[in-house]
Amino acid sequence: MKKRYYTIHEAKTSLSKLIQRALRGEEVVIAKRNVPLVKLTTLAAEKVRLGRFKGQVEIAKDFDETPSDFVDYTKGS
């Protein structure tokens, strides 16, 4: 597949079409003077996987306690 860059002007005038292309899985790159600047991607490509860090994160037992050196900052005036 030949890489196709879109100019900033094309992106401004055809944003809806470029979004549709990205949703179909096409690579949409916006360039200025043929230098790639940004790539339009879909958020759907980054699916959230629940539990993906299970067993890797540990919360300390004293998580909710104020550290002793911060007590003065938490007292009301």
mmCIF file of the N, C-alpha and C atoms, coordinates in Angstrom:
data_MODEL
# 
_entry.id   MODEL 
# 
loop_
_atom_site.group_PDB 
_atom_site.id 
_atom_site.type_symbol 
_atom_site.label_atom_id 
_atom_site.label_alt_id 
_atom_site.label_comp_id 
_atom_site.label_asym_id 
_atom_site.label_entity_id 
_atom_site.label_seq_id 
_atom_site.pdbx_PDB_ins_code 
_atom_site.Cartn_x 
_atom_site.Cartn_y 
_atom_site.Cartn_z 
_atom_site.occupancy 
_atom_site.B_iso_or_equiv 
_atom_site.pdbx_formal_charge 
_atom_site.auth_seq_id 
_atom_site.auth_comp_id 
_atom_site.auth_asym_id 
_atom_site.auth_atom_id 
_atom_site.pdbx_PDB_model_num 
ATOM 1   N N  . MET A 1 1  ? 0.844   -1.192 0.000  1.00 0.00 ? 1  MET A N  1 
ATOM 2   C CA . MET A 1 1  ? 0.000   0.000  0.000  1.00 0.00 ? 1  MET A CA 1 
ATOM 3   C C  . MET A 1 1  ? 0.882   1.246  0.000  1.00 0.00 ? 1  MET A C  1 
ATOM 4   N N  . LYS A 1 2  ? 0.665   2.113  -0.939 1.00 0.00 ? 2  LYS A N  1 
ATOM 5   C CA . LYS A 1 2  ? 1.420   3.347  -1.040 1.00 0.00 ? 2  LYS A CA 1 
ATOM 6   C C  . LYS A 1 2  ? 0.961   4.311  0.055  1.00 0.00 ? 2  LYS A C  1 
ATOM 7   N N  . LYS A 1 3  ? 1.927   4.911  0.728  1.00 0.00 ? 3  LYS A N  1 
ATOM 8   C CA . LYS A 1 3  ? 1.597   5.863  1.792  1.00 0.00 ? 3  LYS A CA 1 
ATOM 9   C C  . LYS A 1 3  ? 1.107   7.149  1.168  1.00 0.00 ? 3  LYS A C  1 
ATOM 10  N N  . ARG A 1 4  ? 0.005   7.650  1.677  1.00 0.00 ? 4  ARG A N  1 
ATOM 11  C CA . ARG A 1 4  ? -0.604  8.874  1.144  1.00 0.00 ? 4  ARG A CA 1 
ATOM 12  C C  . ARG A 1 4  ? -0.680  9.898  2.251  1.00 0.00 ? 4  ARG A C  1 
ATOM 13  N N  . TYR A 1 5  ? -0.083  11.046 2.025  1.00 0.00 ? 5  TYR A N  1 
ATOM 14  C CA . TYR A 1 5  ? -0.169  12.144 2.980  1.00 0.00 ? 5  TYR A CA 1 
ATOM 15  C C  . TYR A 1 5  ? -1.234  13.126 2.517  1.00 0.00 ? 5  TYR A C  1 
ATOM 16  N N  . TYR A 1 6  ? -1.911  13.715 3.477  1.00 0.00 ? 6  TYR A N  1 
ATOM 17  C CA . TYR A 1 6  ? -2.906  14.740 3.185  1.00 0.00 ? 6  TYR A CA 1 
ATOM 18  C C  . TYR A 1 6  ? -2.365  16.067 3.682  1.00 0.00 ? 6  TYR A C  1 
ATOM 19  N N  . THR A 1 7  ? -2.601  17.113 2.903  1.00 0.00 ? 7  THR A N  1 
ATOM 20  C CA . THR A 1 7  ? -2.152  18.437 3.325  1.00 0.00 ? 7  THR A CA 1 
ATOM 21  C C  . THR A 1 7  ? -3.071  18.957 4.430  1.00 0.00 ? 7  THR A C  1 
ATOM 22  N N  . ILE A 1 8  ? -2.610  19.969 5.119  1.00 0.00 ? 8  ILE A N  1 
ATOM 23  C CA . ILE A 1 8  ? -3.434  20.585 6.161  1.00 0.00 ? 8  ILE A CA 1 
ATOM 24  C C  . ILE A 1 8  ? -4.712  21.140 5.541  1.00 0.00 ? 8  ILE A C  1 
ATOM 25  N N  . HIS A 1 9  ? -4.601  21.714 4.360  1.00 0.00 ? 9  HIS A N  1 
ATOM 26  C CA . HIS A 1 9  ? -5.781  22.241 3.669  1.00 0.00 ? 9  HIS A CA 1 
ATOM 27  C C  . HIS A 1 9  ? -6.783  21.117 3.371  1.00 0.00 ? 9  HIS A C  1 
ATOM 28  N N  . GLU A 1 10 ? -6.283  19.987 2.863  1.00 0.00 ? 10 GLU A N  1 
ATOM 29  C CA . GLU A 1 10 ? -7.167  18.841 2.587  1.00 0.00 ? 10 GLU A CA 1 
ATOM 30  C C  . GLU A 1 10 ? -7.831  18.359 3.879  1.00 0.00 ? 10 GLU A C  1 
ATOM 31  N N  . ALA A 1 11 ? -7.058  18.334 4.954  1.00 0.00 ? 11 ALA A N  1 
ATOM 32  C CA . ALA A 1 11 ? -7.603  17.875 6.234  1.00 0.00 ? 11 ALA A CA 1 
ATOM 33  C C  . ALA A 1 11 ? -8.712  18.800 6.715  1.00 0.00 ? 11 ALA A C  1 
ATOM 34  N N  . LYS A 1 12 ? -8.508  20.112 6.546  1.00 0.00 ? 12 LYS A N  1 
ATOM 35  C CA . LYS A 1 12 ? -9.538  21.068 6.974  1.00 0.00 ? 12 LYS A CA 1 
ATOM 36  C C  . LYS A 1 12 ? -10.816 20.925 6.158  1.00 0.00 ? 12 LYS A C  1 
ATOM 37  N N  . THR A 1 13 ? -10.664 20.728 4.875  1.00 0.00 ? 13 THR A N  1 
ATOM 38  C CA . THR A 1 13 ? -11.850 20.688 4.015  1.00 0.00 ? 13 THR A CA 1 
ATOM 39  C C  . THR A 1 13 ? -12.494 19.311 3.941  1.00 0.00 ? 13 THR A C  1 
ATOM 40  N N  . SER A 1 14 ? -11.769 18.260 4.330  1.00 0.00 ? 14 SER A N  1 
ATOM 41  C CA . SER A 1 14 ? -12.298 16.893 4.200  1.00 0.00 ? 14 SER A CA 1 
ATOM 42  C C  . SER A 1 14 ? -12.189 16.093 5.496  1.00 0.00 ? 14 SER A C  1 
ATOM 43  N N  . LEU A 1 15 ? -12.299 16.749 6.629  1.00 0.00 ? 15 LEU A N  1 
ATOM 44  C CA . LEU A 1 15 ? -12.096 16.057 7.900  1.00 0.00 ? 15 LEU A CA 1 
ATOM 45  C C  . LEU A 1 15 ? -13.041 14.874 8.069  1.00 0.00 ? 15 LEU A C  1 
ATOM 46  N N  . SER A 1 16 ? -14.302 15.038 7.736  1.00 0.00 ? 16 SER A N  1 
ATOM 47  C CA . SER A 1 16 ? -15.254 13.930 7.883  1.00 0.00 ? 16 SER A CA 1 
ATOM 48  C C  . SER A 1 16 ? -14.843 12.717 7.056  1.00 0.00 ? 16 SER A C  1 
ATOM 49  N N  . LYS A 1 17 ? -14.406 12.963 5.833  1.00 0.00 ? 17 LYS A N  1 
ATOM 50  C CA . LYS A 1 17 ? -13.970 11.854 4.970  1.00 0.00 ? 17 LYS A CA 1 
ATOM 51  C C  . LYS A 1 17 ? -12.718 11.182 5.520  1.00 0.00 ? 17 LYS A C  1 
ATOM 52  N N  . LEU A 1 18 ? -11.799 11.986 6.046  1.00 0.00 ? 18 LEU A N  1 
ATOM 53  C CA . LEU A 1 18 ? -10.574 11.420 6.606  1.00 0.00 ? 18 LEU A CA 1 
ATOM 54  C C  . LEU A 1 18 ? -10.871 10.599 7.859  1.00 0.00 ? 18 LEU A C  1 
ATOM 55  N N  . ILE A 1 19 ? -11.822 11.057 8.647  1.00 0.00 ? 19 ILE A N  1 
ATOM 56  C CA . ILE A 1 19 ? -12.230 10.287 9.831  1.00 0.00 ? 19 ILE A CA 1 
ATOM 57  C C  . ILE A 1 19 ? -12.798 8.945  9.398  1.00 0.00 ? 19 ILE A C  1 
ATOM 58  N N  . GLN A 1 20 ? -13.628 8.943  8.363  1.00 0.00 ? 20 GLN A N  1 
ATOM 59  C CA . GLN A 1 20 ? -14.192 7.693  7.863  1.00 0.00 ? 20 GLN A CA 1 
ATOM 60  C C  . GLN A 1 20 ? -13.090 6.749  7.372  1.00 0.00 ? 20 GLN A C  1 
ATOM 61  N N  . ARG A 1 21 ? -12.097 7.295  6.717  1.00 0.00 ? 21 ARG A N  1 
ATOM 62  C CA . ARG A 1 21 ? -10.983 6.468  6.248  1.00 0.00 ? 21 ARG A CA 1 
ATOM 63  C C  . ARG A 1 21 ? -10.246 5.832  7.434  1.00 0.00 ? 21 ARG A C  1 
ATOM 64  N N  . ALA A 1 22 ? -10.009 6.631  8.475  1.00 0.00 ? 22 ALA A N  1 
ATOM 65  C CA . ALA A 1 22 ? -9.327  6.110  9.664  1.00 0.00 ? 22 ALA A CA 1 
ATOM 66  C C  . ALA A 1 22 ? -10.171 5.032  10.338 1.00 0.00 ? 22 ALA A C  1 
ATOM 67  N N  . LEU A 1 23 ? -11.482 5.230  10.381 1.00 0.00 ? 23 LEU A N  1 
ATOM 68  C CA . LEU A 1 23 ? -12.374 4.231  10.982 1.00 0.00 ? 23 LEU A CA 1 
ATOM 69  C C  . LEU A 1 23 ? -12.363 2.920  10.193 1.00 0.00 ? 23 LEU A C  1 
ATOM 70  N N  . ARG A 1 24 ? -12.102 2.999  8.903  1.00 0.00 ? 24 ARG A N  1 
ATOM 71  C CA . ARG A 1 24 ? -12.006 1.790  8.066  1.00 0.00 ? 24 ARG A CA 1 
ATOM 72  C C  . ARG A 1 24 ? -10.645 1.115  8.201  1.00 0.00 ? 24 ARG A C  1 
ATOM 73  N N  . GLY A 1 25 ? -9.749  1.746  8.964  1.00 0.00 ? 25 GLY A N  1 
ATOM 74  C CA . GLY A 1 25 ? -8.441  1.146  9.190  1.00 0.00 ? 25 GLY A CA 1 
ATOM 75  C C  . GLY A 1 25 ? -7.326  1.696  8.320  1.00 0.00 ? 25 GLY A C  1 
ATOM 76  N N  . GLU A 1 26 ? -7.645  2.675  7.502  1.00 0.00 ? 26 GLU A N  1 
ATOM 77  C CA . GLU A 1 26 ? -6.614  3.272  6.656  1.00 0.00 ? 26 GLU A CA 1 
ATOM 78  C C  . GLU A 1 26 ? -5.715  4.181  7.491  1.00 0.00 ? 26 GLU A C  1 
ATOM 79  N N  . GLU A 1 27 ? -4.461  4.278  7.105  1.00 0.00 ? 27 GLU A N  1 
ATOM 80  C CA . GLU A 1 27 ? -3.551  5.199  7.776  1.00 0.00 ? 27 GLU A CA 1 
ATOM 81  C C  . GLU A 1 27 ? -3.759  6.587  7.186  1.00 0.00 ? 27 GLU A C  1 
ATOM 82  N N  . VAL A 1 28 ? -4.090  7.546  8.043  1.00 0.00 ? 28 VAL A N  1 
ATOM 83  C CA . VAL A 1 28 ? -4.332  8.915  7.609  1.00 0.00 ? 28 VAL A CA 1 
ATOM 84  C C  . VAL A 1 28 ? -3.253  9.791  8.241  1.00 0.00 ? 28 VAL A C  1 
ATOM 85  N N  . VAL A 1 29 ? -2.352  10.302 7.401  1.00 0.00 ? 29 VAL A N  1 
ATOM 86  C CA . VAL A 1 29 ? -1.256  11.134 7.874  1.00 0.00 ? 29 VAL A CA 1 
ATOM 87  C C  . VAL A 1 29 ? -1.413  12.525 7.281  1.00 0.00 ? 29 VAL A C  1 
ATOM 88  N N  . ILE A 1 30 ? -1.333  13.530 8.141  1.00 0.00 ? 30 ILE A N  1 
ATOM 89  C CA . ILE A 1 30 ? -1.444  14.917 7.698  1.00 0.00 ? 30 ILE A CA 1 
ATOM 90  C C  . ILE A 1 30 ? -0.033  15.510 7.704  1.00 0.00 ? 30 ILE A C  1 
ATOM 91  N N  . ALA A 1 31 ? 0.322   16.132 6.576  1.00 0.00 ? 31 ALA A N  1 
ATOM 92  C CA . ALA A 1 31 ? 1.682   16.637 6.404  1.00 0.00 ? 31 ALA A CA 1 
ATOM 93  C C  . ALA A 1 31 ? 1.673   18.102 6.001  1.00 0.00 ? 31 ALA A C  1 
ATOM 94  N N  . LYS A 1 32 ? 2.798   18.739 6.227  1.00 0.00 ? 32 LYS A N  1 
ATOM 95  C CA . LYS A 1 32 ? 3.002   20.114 5.772  1.00 0.00 ? 32 LYS A CA 1 
ATOM 96  C C  . LYS A 1 32 ? 4.263   20.101 4.919  1.00 0.00 ? 32 LYS A C  1 
ATOM 97  N N  . ARG A 1 33 ? 4.131   20.514 3.685  1.00 0.00 ? 33 ARG A N  1 
ATOM 98  C CA . ARG A 1 33 ? 5.245   20.486 2.729  1.00 0.00 ? 33 ARG A CA 1 
ATOM 99  C C  . ARG A 1 33 ? 5.856   19.094 2.628  1.00 0.00 ? 33 ARG A C  1 
ATOM 100 N N  . ASN A 1 34 ? 4.973   18.106 2.585  1.00 0.00 ? 34 ASN A N  1 
ATOM 101 C CA . ASN A 1 34 ? 5.332   16.695 2.437  1.00 0.00 ? 34 ASN A CA 1 
ATOM 102 C C  . ASN A 1 34 ? 6.116   16.127 3.626  1.00 0.00 ? 34 ASN A C  1 
ATOM 103 N N  . VAL A 1 35 ? 6.069   16.830 4.762  1.00 0.00 ? 35 VAL A N  1 
ATOM 104 C CA . VAL A 1 35 ? 6.688   16.335 5.995  1.00 0.00 ? 35 VAL A CA 1 
ATOM 105 C C  . VAL A 1 35 ? 5.562   15.902 6.924  1.00 0.00 ? 35 VAL A C  1 
ATOM 106 N N  . PRO A 1 36 ? 5.476   14.619 7.269  1.00 0.00 ? 36 PRO A N  1 
ATOM 107 C CA . PRO A 1 36 ? 4.397   14.133 8.131  1.00 0.00 ? 36 PRO A CA 1 
ATOM 108 C C  . PRO A 1 36 ? 4.415   14.823 9.490  1.00 0.00 ? 36 PRO A C  1 
ATOM 109 N N  . LEU A 1 37 ? 3.227   15.284 9.923  1.00 0.00 ? 37 LEU A N  1 
ATOM 110 C CA . LEU A 1 37 ? 3.116   15.966 11.203 1.00 0.00 ? 37 LEU A CA 1 
ATOM 111 C C  . LEU A 1 37 ? 2.302   15.162 12.217 1.00 0.00 ? 37 LEU A C  1 
ATOM 112 N N  . VAL A 1 38 ? 1.139   14.672 11.786 1.00 0.00 ? 38 VAL A N  1 
ATOM 113 C CA . VAL A 1 38 ? 0.246   13.955 12.697 1.00 0.00 ? 38 VAL A CA 1 
ATOM 114 C C  . VAL A 1 38 ? -0.389  12.773 11.974 1.00 0.00 ? 38 VAL A C  1 
ATOM 115 N N  . LYS A 1 39 ? -0.823  11.806 12.787 1.00 0.00 ? 39 LYS A N  1 
ATOM 116 C CA . LYS A 1 39 ? -1.539  10.657 12.233 1.00 0.00 ? 39 LYS A CA 1 
ATOM 117 C C  . LYS A 1 39 ? -2.895  10.581 12.906 1.00 0.00 ? 39 LYS A C  1 
ATOM 118 N N  . LEU A 1 40 ? -3.932  10.441 12.119 1.00 0.00 ? 40 LEU A N  1 
ATOM 119 C CA . LEU A 1 40 ? -5.292  10.336 12.622 1.00 0.00 ? 40 LEU A CA 1 
ATOM 120 C C  . LEU A 1 40 ? -5.579  8.869  12.919 1.00 0.00 ? 40 LEU A C  1 
ATOM 121 N N  . THR A 1 41 ? -5.876  8.560  14.165 1.00 0.00 ? 41 THR A N  1 
ATOM 122 C CA . THR A 1 41 ? -6.167  7.183  14.559 1.00 0.00 ? 41 THR A CA 1 
ATOM 123 C C  . THR A 1 41 ? -7.481  7.134  15.318 1.00 0.00 ? 41 THR A C  1 
ATOM 124 N N  . THR A 1 42 ? -8.017  5.942  15.455 1.00 0.00 ? 42 THR A N  1 
ATOM 125 C CA . THR A 1 42 ? -9.274  5.778  16.180 1.00 0.00 ? 42 THR A CA 1 
ATOM 126 C C  . THR A 1 42 ? -9.005  5.389  17.625 1.00 0.00 ? 42 THR A C  1 
ATOM 127 N N  . LEU A 1 43 ? -9.877  5.799  18.513 1.00 0.00 ? 43 LEU A N  1 
ATOM 128 C CA . LEU A 1 43 ? -9.774  5.403  19.910 1.00 0.00 ? 43 LEU A CA 1 
ATOM 129 C C  . LEU A 1 43 ? -10.227 3.971  20.095 1.00 0.00 ? 43 LEU A C  1 
ATOM 130 N N  . ALA A 1 44 ? -11.083 3.507  19.208 1.00 0.00 ? 44 ALA A N  1 
ATOM 131 C CA . ALA A 1 44 ? -11.580 2.138  19.303 1.00 0.00 ? 44 ALA A CA 1 
ATOM 132 C C  . ALA A 1 44 ? -10.438 1.130  19.186 1.00 0.00 ? 44 ALA A C  1 
ATOM 133 N N  . ALA A 1 45 ? -9.341  1.537  18.564 1.00 0.00 ? 45 ALA A N  1 
ATOM 134 C CA . ALA A 1 45 ? -8.208  0.631  18.402 1.00 0.00 ? 45 ALA A CA 1 
ATOM 135 C C  . ALA A 1 45 ? -7.548  0.309  19.743 1.00 0.00 ? 45 ALA A C  1 
ATOM 136 N N  . GLU A 1 46 ? -7.727  1.191  20.710 1.00 0.00 ? 46 GLU A N  1 
ATOM 137 C CA . GLU A 1 46 ? -7.139  0.983  22.022 1.00 0.00 ? 46 GLU A CA 1 
ATOM 138 C C  . GLU A 1 46 ? -8.235  0.559  22.993 1.00 0.00 ? 46 GLU A C  1 
ATOM 139 N N  . LYS A 1 47 ? -8.633  -0.684 22.922 1.00 0.00 ? 47 LYS A N  1 
ATOM 140 C CA . LYS A 1 47 ? -9.710  -1.190 23.763 1.00 0.00 ? 47 LYS A CA 1 
ATOM 141 C C  . LYS A 1 47 ? -9.236  -1.356 25.197 1.00 0.00 ? 47 LYS A C  1 
ATOM 142 N N  . VAL A 1 48 ? -10.126 -1.072 26.117 1.00 0.00 ? 48 VAL A N  1 
ATOM 143 C CA . VAL A 1 48 ? -9.821  -1.226 27.533 1.00 0.00 ? 48 VAL A CA 1 
ATOM 144 C C  . VAL A 1 48 ? -9.991  -2.689 27.914 1.00 0.00 ? 48 VAL A C  1 
ATOM 145 N N  . ARG A 1 49 ? -8.975  -3.237 28.526 1.00 0.00 ? 49 ARG A N  1 
ATOM 146 C CA . ARG A 1 49 ? -9.043  -4.609 29.006 1.00 0.00 ? 49 ARG A CA 1 
ATOM 147 C C  . ARG A 1 49 ? -9.074  -4.583 30.525 1.00 0.00 ? 49 ARG A C  1 
ATOM 148 N N  . LEU A 1 50 ? -10.228 -4.887 31.090 1.00 0.00 ? 50 LEU A N  1 
ATOM 149 C CA . LEU A 1 50 ? -10.348 -4.904 32.538 1.00 0.00 ? 50 LEU A CA 1 
ATOM 150 C C  . LEU A 1 50 ? -9.478  -6.005 33.118 1.00 0.00 ? 50 LEU A C  1 
ATOM 151 N N  . GLY A 1 51 ? -8.831  -5.693 34.225 1.00 0.00 ? 51 GLY A N  1 
ATOM 152 C CA . GLY A 1 51 ? -8.015  -6.676 34.908 1.00 0.00 ? 51 GLY A CA 1 
ATOM 153 C C  . GLY A 1 51 ? -6.653  -6.910 34.285 1.00 0.00 ? 51 GLY A C  1 
ATOM 154 N N  . ARG A 1 52 ? -6.250  -6.059 33.381 1.00 0.00 ? 52 ARG A N  1 
ATOM 155 C CA . ARG A 1 52 ? -4.994  -6.313 32.688 1.00 0.00 ? 52 ARG A CA 1 
ATOM 156 C C  . ARG A 1 52 ? -3.771  -6.153 33.580 1.00 0.00 ? 52 ARG A C  1 
ATOM 157 N N  . PHE A 1 53 ? -3.921  -5.458 34.724 1.00 0.00 ? 53 PHE A N  1 
ATOM 158 C CA . PHE A 1 53 ? -2.809  -5.304 35.657 1.00 0.00 ? 53 PHE A CA 1 
ATOM 159 C C  . PHE A 1 53 ? -3.017  -6.113 36.935 1.00 0.00 ? 53 PHE A C  1 
ATOM 160 N N  . LYS A 1 54 ? -3.932  -7.058 36.891 1.00 0.00 ? 54 LYS A N  1 
ATOM 161 C CA . LYS A 1 54 ? -4.221  -7.889 38.054 1.00 0.00 ? 54 LYS A CA 1 
ATOM 162 C C  . LYS A 1 54 ? -2.941  -8.577 38.533 1.00 0.00 ? 54 LYS A C  1 
ATOM 163 N N  . GLY A 1 55 ? -2.697  -8.446 39.834 1.00 0.00 ? 55 GLY A N  1 
ATOM 164 C CA . GLY A 1 55 ? -1.518  -9.056 40.422 1.00 0.00 ? 55 GLY A CA 1 
ATOM 165 C C  . GLY A 1 55 ? -0.249  -8.241 40.270 1.00 0.00 ? 55 GLY A C  1 
ATOM 166 N N  . GLN A 1 56 ? -0.312  -7.128 39.561 1.00 0.00 ? 56 GLN A N  1 
ATOM 167 C CA . GLN A 1 56 ? 0.873   -6.303 39.337 1.00 0.00 ? 56 GLN A CA 1 
ATOM 168 C C  . GLN A 1 56 ? 0.870   -5.029 40.169 1.00 0.00 ? 56 GLN A C  1 
ATOM 169 N N  . VAL A 1 57 ? -0.288  -4.669 40.702 1.00 0.00 ? 57 VAL A N  1 
ATOM 170 C CA . VAL A 1 57 ? -0.412  -3.438 41.470 1.00 0.00 ? 57 VAL A CA 1 
ATOM 171 C C  . VAL A 1 57 ? -0.796  -3.795 42.894 1.00 0.00 ? 57 VAL A C  1 
ATOM 172 N N  . GLU A 1 58 ? -0.103  -3.191 43.839 1.00 0.00 ? 58 GLU A N  1 
ATOM 173 C CA . GLU A 1 58 ? -0.395  -3.452 45.247 1.00 0.00 ? 58 GLU A CA 1 
ATOM 174 C C  . GLU A 1 58 ? -0.607  -2.122 45.955 1.00 0.00 ? 58 GLU A C  1 
ATOM 175 N N  . ILE A 1 59 ? -1.674  -2.034 46.723 1.00 0.00 ? 59 ILE A N  1 
ATOM 176 C CA . ILE A 1 59 ? -1.967  -0.821 47.488 1.00 0.00 ? 59 ILE A CA 1 
ATOM 177 C C  . ILE A 1 59 ? -1.502  -1.055 48.920 1.00 0.00 ? 59 ILE A C  1 
ATOM 178 N N  . ALA A 1 60 ? -0.688  -0.143 49.427 1.00 0.00 ? 60 ALA A N  1 
ATOM 179 C CA . ALA A 1 60 ? -0.135  -0.271 50.776 1.00 0.00 ? 60 ALA A CA 1 
ATOM 180 C C  . ALA A 1 60 ? -1.252  -0.219 51.818 1.00 0.00 ? 60 ALA A C  1 
ATOM 181 N N  . LYS A 1 61 ? -1.052  -0.918 52.930 1.00 0.00 ? 61 LYS A N  1 
ATOM 182 C CA . LYS A 1 61 ? -2.065  -0.940 53.994 1.00 0.00 ? 61 LYS A CA 1 
ATOM 183 C C  . LYS A 1 61 ? -2.288  0.442  54.577 1.00 0.00 ? 61 LYS A C  1 
ATOM 184 N N  . ASP A 1 62 ? -1.276  1.290  54.579 1.00 0.00 ? 62 ASP A N  1 
ATOM 185 C CA . ASP A 1 62 ? -1.400  2.641  55.141 1.00 0.00 ? 62 ASP A CA 1 
ATOM 186 C C  . ASP A 1 62 ? -1.728  3.684  54.063 1.00 0.00 ? 62 ASP A C  1 
ATOM 187 N N  . PHE A 1 63 ? -2.306  3.260  52.947 1.00 0.00 ? 63 PHE A N  1 
ATOM 188 C CA . PHE A 1 63 ? -2.610  4.139  51.814 1.00 0.00 ? 63 PHE A CA 1 
ATOM 189 C C  . PHE A 1 63 ? -3.422  5.364  52.226 1.00 0.00 ? 63 PHE A C  1 
ATOM 190 N N  . ASP A 1 64 ? -4.423  5.197  53.094 1.00 0.00 ? 64 ASP A N  1 
ATOM 191 C CA . ASP A 1 64 ? -5.309  6.301  53.486 1.00 0.00 ? 64 ASP A CA 1 
ATOM 192 C C  . ASP A 1 64 ? -4.773  7.134  54.646 1.00 0.00 ? 64 ASP A C  1 
ATOM 193 N N  . GLU A 1 65 ? -3.661  6.755  55.215 1.00 0.00 ? 65 GLU A N  1 
ATOM 194 C CA . GLU A 1 65 ? -3.115  7.496  56.353 1.00 0.00 ? 65 GLU A CA 1 
ATOM 195 C C  . GLU A 1 65 ? -2.280  8.674  55.866 1.00 0.00 ? 65 GLU A C  1 
ATOM 196 N N  . THR A 1 66 ? -2.355  9.766  56.620 1.00 0.00 ? 66 THR A N  1 
ATOM 197 C CA . THR A 1 66 ? -1.563  10.947 56.286 1.00 0.00 ? 66 THR A CA 1 
ATOM 198 C C  . THR A 1 66 ? -0.143  10.736 56.792 1.00 0.00 ? 66 THR A C  1 
ATOM 199 N N  . PRO A 1 67 ? 0.849   10.940 55.934 1.00 0.00 ? 67 PRO A N  1 
ATOM 200 C CA . PRO A 1 67 ? 2.236   10.801 56.389 1.00 0.00 ? 67 PRO A CA 1 
ATOM 201 C C  . PRO A 1 67 ? 2.535   11.788 57.509 1.00 0.00 ? 67 PRO A C  1 
ATOM 202 N N  . SER A 1 68 ? 3.348   11.383 58.471 1.00 0.00 ? 68 SER A N  1 
ATOM 203 C CA . SER A 1 68 ? 3.608   12.213 59.646 1.00 0.00 ? 68 SER A CA 1 
ATOM 204 C C  . SER A 1 68 ? 4.173   13.580 59.279 1.00 0.00 ? 68 SER A C  1 
ATOM 205 N N  . ASP A 1 69 ? 4.963   13.684 58.224 1.00 0.00 ? 69 ASP A N  1 
ATOM 206 C CA . ASP A 1 69 ? 5.529   14.977 57.865 1.00 0.00 ? 69 ASP A CA 1 
ATOM 207 C C  . ASP A 1 69 ? 4.546   15.887 57.092 1.00 0.00 ? 69 ASP A C  1 
ATOM 208 N N  . PHE A 1 70 ? 3.310   15.419 56.882 1.00 0.00 ? 70 PHE A N  1 
ATOM 209 C CA . PHE A 1 70 ? 2.281   16.218 56.231 1.00 0.00 ? 70 PHE A CA 1 
ATOM 210 C C  . PHE A 1 70 ? 1.173   16.629 57.194 1.00 0.00 ? 70 PHE A C  1 
ATOM 211 N N  . VAL A 1 71 ? 1.223   16.185 58.423 1.00 0.00 ? 71 VAL A N  1 
ATOM 212 C CA . VAL A 1 71 ? 0.157   16.453 59.382 1.00 0.00 ? 71 VAL A CA 1 
ATOM 213 C C  . VAL A 1 71 ? -0.077  17.956 59.531 1.00 0.00 ? 71 VAL A C  1 
ATOM 214 N N  . ASP A 1 72 ? 0.985   18.741 59.612 1.00 0.00 ? 72 ASP A N  1 
ATOM 215 C CA . ASP A 1 72 ? 0.837   20.189 59.771 1.00 0.00 ? 72 ASP A CA 1 
ATOM 216 C C  . ASP A 1 72 ? 0.085   20.834 58.608 1.00 0.00 ? 72 ASP A C  1 
ATOM 217 N N  . TYR A 1 73 ? 0.215   20.281 57.424 1.00 0.00 ? 73 TYR A N  1 
ATOM 218 C CA . TYR A 1 73 ? -0.445  20.832 56.226 1.00 0.00 ? 73 TYR A CA 1 
ATOM 219 C C  . TYR A 1 73 ? -1.939  20.497 56.184 1.00 0.00 ? 73 TYR A C  1 
ATOM 220 N N  . THR A 1 74 ? -2.343  19.487 56.923 1.00 0.00 ? 74 THR A N  1 
ATOM 221 C CA . THR A 1 74 ? -3.734  19.062 56.867 1.00 0.00 ? 74 THR A CA 1 
ATOM 222 C C  . THR A 1 74 ? -4.584  19.663 57.968 1.00 0.00 ? 74 THR A C  1 
ATOM 223 N N  . LYS A 1 75 ? -3.974  20.344 58.928 1.00 0.00 ? 75 LYS A N  1 
ATOM 224 C CA . LYS A 1 75 ? -4.718  20.985 60.023 1.00 0.00 ? 75 LYS A CA 1 
ATOM 225 C C  . LYS A 1 75 ? -5.375  22.256 59.517 1.00 0.00 ? 75 LYS A C  1 
ATOM 226 N N  . GLY A 1 76 ? -6.606  22.511 59.972 1.00 0.00 ? 76 GLY A N  1 
ATOM 227 C CA . GLY A 1 76 ? -7.316  23.721 59.587 1.00 0.00 ? 76 GLY A CA 1 
ATOM 228 C C  . GLY A 1 76 ? -6.675  24.958 60.221 1.00 0.00 ? 76 GLY A C  1 
ATOM 229 N N  . SER A 1 77 ? -6.955  26.135 59.677 1.00 0.00 ? 77 SER A N  1 
ATOM 230 C CA . SER A 1 77 ? -6.350  27.347 60.211 1.00 0.00 ? 77 SER A CA 1 
ATOM 231 C C  . SER A 1 77 ? -7.058  27.840 61.429 1.00 0.00 ? 77 SER A C  1 
# 
